[in-house]
Amino acid sequence: MASTLSQLQFGRLPGVRAKLLRRHDHRSLVTCLSGLYGCRWRRQERSSTQPGDCCCNKLEGGCFALLVAAFCLTLVFLYFWGQAKNDYNDFDWFNFGNLGFWFPWSVVLLVIAAAFFTYVTVLMLLAVCLLSEGQKLYLHWSHKVGIVVSLAFAIGATAVLTDMWSQEWTTLLLSFQVTAPYLHLGGVLLMTALAWPVALHFFRMNSRVRRGLIVGVYLAVLSALYLVPLGLYSPCIKEDGTLGPKPALIAHRGAPMLAPENTLMSFEKAVEAGSDGLETDVTISYDGVPFLMHDRTLHRTTNVQEVFPNLTSSPAAMFTWDELDGLNAGAWFFSHNPFGTSGSLRGADRQRAGNQSVCSLLTLLQLAAQTDRLVIFDLYRPPIGHPYRDTWIQRTLDVIRNESDIQSEQVLWLPPDLRSLVQELDPELQQTSGSRLPLEELQSNNIVKLNLHYSHMSAQLVSAYSAVNISTNLYVISQPWLYSLAWCAGVHSVTTNAPQLLSAMTTPLFLMSPDEYNLMWILTDLLSVMLIIIIFTFHWWRERGLAFCSGNRITQENGTYSKFKTEMGDIWSVSSATSQAEKKPPNLATVTAHCECL
């Protein structure tokens, strides 16, 4: 007995250490967590893990693995679809063309994705909290069904969008050039926080295989996160003073968030918003009047179904100008509300937008001439049987050169058809190519500007073309983060649906020098390593301390050390009983040692 008392006295723990060693039984919290996670609201229905036990059986382990997979996949899809916001309008109109009716599918899909991710995230938090409390996992069957549904949604939606809209994955990759530094920071913080339950169960498990598996997976993911910055490239990480001028803004069909697209009001709003150029689509009417219309038919943006119900599906080019001029091209803006912004129009603006008519090319050119704006347009060849089927280029040039007041150098000539003839008739036009052609071919065609989809964004590409005096315009860029990326890449101009938003930007959303970025991610990784070492060391020390106290107790409770009696009376009674047996008074050192272990 003397050696036991000596050992206890030698291992006397300071008061603070005793408090750290003590396991607190958060009954109310654990009951709430168990109830929400597994519908186990009664105390007898839940159980804590014993030293050496696993946190769950094989079935529950598989369910937890599915939960982790569902969390990761729903997170990826939500991020993917959130970054695709730049192209929501295209997605909705694509569905309109296939289904025949308008519905904001993009927003609905975003809401559903956010709901599934929130649900799975809550379950993940509940599971991690239960593991942190040393509780076994028992997931209710209804949640198991919910996880499977969430997982199926993420996989199915990703597969469908990949098949229909694979180019959006390029948008996702581009977004990493802006968000990756912050995603890295968030990922490292998350993995650092997970070190607590991982360390707890690592040191409580007896199975070396399980211990190796849990720490191996954890360290593999953590190491990958630490090394991510080594493979990160972003044009917005650049030396101070090397940022180029802000890209010019070319209004895509005007300002379609503020007025119906391709109408005079839309282009006037674009000019007011500070646009440097105006972009549109030109079709030739049956009697030879070039007018503005993006779609092949008039169904989407006019009331043709009311005025000419039998001609709803007829090509727009097969209508005369008088018929076109009599259509309403503005009411649809309020019934469809394509950008969710029509409600912002009030009073005279709202009334004017609802009464807009089809706009002619001549009207747009006159506006550009008066406001000194550039003009760029796609020119659609009329269908077979159209009087101007073979002379649509000459007819359009005639309007530019002979009927309008615009200067030829204000026109970025995009149509590739009969380019040599166009240059011969009007050499002052700025020849623009919509394709990435070899430099030699571009120079031989006197191309001065490239008009490319933003998925072709590359600082190296822009620089290479700039070296031979060919500027680059990217379309359609409406989100500030994408515009920031184009700005950092040195792009000269962008076509946008939101000139009123981008014109207000004075600096890219993300801009950092290489030294600042290296300092940020190195400090983040080092801080994470330090915290994880502290957490693992603490759990190692705590489990050893609890085992030591448990091994030297005079009495144990059910052979476990998960819960100790802390009442002084209980300890004193144990010491008294021992002293009675040895005919000695209770030893104060023995009592003190027991108290401090507790």
Number of C-alpha atoms within 10 A of each C-alpha: 9 7 8 13 16 14 14 23 16 10 15 20 20 11 13 9 15 18 14 14 22 19 16 12 11 9 10 10 13 21 19 16 22 28 20 18 23 22 19 18 16 11 13 7 13 18 13 16 19 16 17 13 15 22 21 17 13 10 11 17 16 12 21 21 12 16 24 17 16 27 24 17 20 27 20 16 20 22 16 19 25 17 22 20 17 21 17 19 15 13 17 18 19 13 16 16 13 8 10 12 12 17 16 19 16 19 15 11 14 18 13 14 22 19 15 22 24 15 15 25 19 14 23 18 13 21 24 19 19 22 21 17 20 22 22 21 26 24 22 16 12 11 19 17 11 16 24 15 14 25 23 15 19 23 15 12 15 20 13 11 14 13 10 11 12 13 12 19 17 14 20 17 14 23 19 16 19 23 13 18 19 12 13 19 16 13 16 24 15 13 18 20 16 16 21 22 19 21 22 21 24 23 18 20 18 14 13 10 9 14 18 12 13 15 15 12 11 15 14 11 13 19 13 11 17 21 14 13 16 9 6 12 13 21 21 22 20 17 13 10 7 10 18 12 12 20 24 20 26 33 31 30 26 31 29 26 22 26 29 29 27 32 26 23 23 23 29 19 20 29 24 12 19 17 27 21 27 29 20 24 19 23 27 32 26 19 15 18 22 24 27 27 27 20 16 16 18 24 19 22 22 22 19 24 14 12 14 13 10 10 17 18 14 15 17 25 28 21 17 15 19 11 14 22 16 13 20 20 26 26 21 18 24 18 10 16 17 21 14 12 14 20 10 10 15 11 7 9 13 18 13 15 26 18 13 23 21 24 21 23 25 20 15 23 24 16 20 25 17 10 13 15 18 21 23 23 19 18 24 20 19 22 16 9 9 17 16 21 15 13 12 22 20 15 15 20 15 13 17 20 14 9 12 18 16 24 16 18 15 19 23 22 24 21 19 15 11 10 17 13 12 19 16 9 14 15 14 16 18 20 23 26 22 16 12 13 11 8 14 9 11 21 14 8 15 18 19 20 23 22 21 19 16 20 16 14 21 17 17 12 15 21 17 14 17 17 9 12 13 20 21 24 25 24 18 22 25 21 18 16 20 23 25 23 25 27 24 25 22 25 26 21 22 29 29 28 28 25 30 22 13 22 15 10 13 8 13 19 14 17 20 15 15 14 11 12 16 14 11 13 21 14 12 17 21 12 15 21 16 11 16 19 14 14 20 19 12 17 21 16 14 20 17 14 20 18 15 15 22 21 13 16 17 14 11 14 12 8 9 12 21 19 14 18 13 14 10 12 10 12 18 19 13 17 20 18 14 17 15 12 9 11 10 11 13 18 14 10 15 22 21 18 23 25 20 21 27 24
